Amino acid sequence: EACEVMGDLLVAAGKYADAEAYYDNLAKAPWPDYKMRANVAIGRAQLAEKKLAEAEKSFDTVLGIAAEGPLADFQRMAATLGKARCLAEKGQAEPAEKMVKDVIAKADAEYGELHSRAYNTLGTIQRKAGRTKDAILAFLHVEILYFAYPEQRAEALANLEQLWNEVHKPERARKAREILDTYFKNSPWAQQKGG
């Protein structure tokens, strides 16, 4: 678990290669759910680095592990979201959206962090598909229902700032930027300026 925490800290600092080394140590654990967690984390770090092929392979590794139980199911859903994001980046919005909606439908309501990632992924997919209003609704799910997850909320707010400007709602865009600058000023999402 210490390796996972160190990896998460390194990802937050933008040191993805160093993070992967810690996640690789986690993957050496003998338990399947730890191997799955490690590969989900590696895939997320690779996604952040825009290494789509490597990220998709990491997520496929998780999906290929035949472990049972709620922990394994949770990691399988997390990997599905990661793979959906990879597909969206490659322009395959339709299968990606179906994968995310399946996760939203199956995931237990108490998995708030997973749901927040799912709605951010859905918003990203819809945004790439040119469905601005649908994207806004997906990101608003995170801002309104899953605001307790800072990383996910910051991502939603950064997207909302840009989307509100696109639909000519500058006051809402300013409000999203204000929240980002006040509560998430050190987040990479706050470094992006909405247009």
N, C-alpha and C positions, 0 to 999 in steps of 0.2 A: 504493500500500500504506500510505503514511503517513496518507492520508485514512481508510482503513479502521480503522487503529489508533486514530486520534483519535475516530472515530465509536464504536468499541467502548468507549473510555474514557468518553465522554459518556453512553452507554447505562448503563454501570455506575454512573455518578453520578446517573442518573435524569433527565438532560437530553436527552430524546428529540428535541425539535425541532432542537436544535443538532446532534445526531448525524446526523439526516437530511440536513442541509446537507452534511456531510462525505461521507456515502454518495452523495448526488447527484453530487458531484464525481467519485467513483469510477465512477459509472454513465456518465460522459462518456468513459471510456476507449474506444478503438476496438475492443477485443477482446470478443467475445461472453461469454466466461466471466467477465470482470470486470463486465460489465453484469449478469450473472446474480448474481454475488456481492453486488453493490451492492443489487440488489432483494431478495435474501434478507435482507440486513442491515436494509434499510428495513422490510421486512415484520415482522421480529422486533422492531424498535423500536416499530412501530405496535401489535403484539400486546401488548407490555409496557405500552403506553399505553391498552390496551383499545379501540383503534380497529379493530374487526374488519373492517368493510367495506373500509377502506383497506388493511389487511394482506392480506386475501384477494386484492385487486386486485394488490398487489405480487407475491405468490406466483404468481398467474396469469400475470403478465408474464414471470416466469422460465420457467414451464412452456410459454409460447408461443414462446420463442426456440428456433430450430431448429439449435442448435450441436451439433457432434459431439465425441466424445473423452471421456476419463475426467474431466477437470475439469468439463466441461459436465454430464456424467451425475451427478457428485457434487452440483453445485448444483441440478440438477433434483430429486434425492432430498431435499435440504435444503428446497427449496420445497414439495415434497409433504408433508413433515412439518409445515411451517408452515400449509399449507392445511388439513391434517387437524386441527390444533389450532383453527383458525377454525371448522371444521365442528362440532367437539365443543362449542365455546362456544355455538354456535347450536342445540345439542341434537340434532345429526345424528351420533350415536355410531357407528351401524353402518357407514356409508360411511367415516367417519374411521378407524375401527379397521382396516378392510380396507386402506386406503391405507398405514397405518403398518406393518402386517404384511407388505405387499408390499415396502416399503423394507427392512425387517429381512431378508427373504428374499433380496433382490437385492444389498444392499450388501456390498462386500468386507469381509472380517473385519478388515482393517487400518484401516478407517474407524471407529476407536473412538469418536471424538467424535460422529460421526453416529449410531452405535448408541446411545450414551448419551442423545442427544436423542430418538431413536426410542422408547426404553423409557420415558423420562419422559413423552413425549407419549401413549404407550399407557396408562401409569398414570393420567394425567389423564383420558383418555377413559373408562377403566374406572371410575374414581372417580365421574365425572359420571353414569355409567350405573348407579351403585349396586352395582357389583360389587367390593366392598371387598377380598376375598381376592385376586382377580386383580390389582387395583391394587397391593396390597402386593408381590406377586411381581414385577410390572413394575419398581417402584421399587427392589426388592432387587437386580435385575439391575444397576442403576446403582451401588448401594452396594457390591456384591460384585465385579462384573466390570469396571466402568468408573469406579472411584474416582479414577483419574488425571486426571479432567476436573473441576476444582473447581466451576465454575458449575453443571454438571449434577449433581454429587454434592450440592451444597448444596440444590438443588431437590428431589432425591430424599429427602434427610434431613428437610427441612421437611414434606414430604408423609407420610413414614413416621412422624414424631412424631405427627401428627394421626391417622393411620390406626391406629397401635398403640393409641392411647387409645380409638378407636372400638371396637376388638375386645377391650378390657379387658386390655391388656398394658402397664401403666404403667411397668414396669421397662425394657422395650424403648423406650418413648417417651422416658423419661429419658435413655437411652443415646444416642438420636438427637439429642436436644437438647444433650447434653453435647458431642458431636462438632461440632455446628453452632456452639456458643458457643466452643469451643476453636480450631477451625481456620477457621471462616468467619464470625467475629463481625461483619465489615464487609459481608457479603453482605445484600442485601435479603431473602433467604430466612431469614436468622437473625433478622431483625426481627419476623418472624411468630411468634407464640406459639401452640403447638399446644394443642388443647383436649381 
